[in-house]
Amino acid sequence: MNNQISAVSAPLDRKLLLPFLGFILLAGGGPIAMRVSFSELDPFWVGFIRFGLGAAVFWMLALYKGLRVPRGRALMGSALYGFFGFGISFILLSWGLVKTPASLAAVLLALLPLLTIVLSVMQKIERFTINGVIGSLMAVVGTVVIVGGTGSMNISLPHIGAIILGVAFLAQSGVVIKRFPPNHPIMTNAVALTIGAVIMASVSLLVGELWTAPTLISTWVALTFLVVFVTIISFILY
């Protein structure tokens, strides 16, 4: 555990900055693409489509690179990462986005760094630093400025609460995986997205959603963006 704390407390590698910025730019469009998709398709069905297709791509990449399926604690880490980050988290985020404007959802998602710091400190993965808190708060303020606030839009408090809780589970996924041996990012996402796809499909069937194909061009564009840019490229960057 002390080795983990030392590693995460080390100075930032500047080579990580560009992938980080790429992740922010691509993932930032996720709430908008999800809202567009939800105008025609049921939310958990959309989650199953994106995670299922994403998992298939990552498994093909793993096969191409000759990566082995992890075992033991390494497999458990990737599975828990998927359970919290792609399963529980996106059940809450998807339900919350049904009645929450994408702009407000973006502000709430900006809480991810702050919640990650809080959970990391509570679980003794990282040490508390004031710079981390200030940087996280700047992310929230910056997002509010960019989206221009929520204006006079009608909002649902239960759905907002679901998004905040979903962001907390998303943060927890990044914390819990630190406790386990690392895997190749492609294999980690292959396992995690498979777990997420199974969970989303199960919930979709449980609530009786319709499994239909998109008919609108806007829905196809949104789904393509979700699968290719948000689920595949940005998850690798993350």
Secondary structure, DSSP 4 states (H G I P E B T S, - for coil): -HHHHHHHTSPPPGGGHHHHHHHHHHHTTHHHHHHHHHTTS-HHHHHHHHHHHHHHHHHHHHHHHTPPPP-HHHHHHHHHHHIIIIIIHHHHHHHHHTTS-HHHHHHHHTTHHHHHHHHHHHTTSS---HHHHHHHHHHHHHHHHHHT--TT----HHHHHHHHHHHHHHHHHHHHGGGS----HHHHHHHHHHHHHHHHHHHHHHTT-------SHHHHHHHHIIIIIIIIIHHHH-
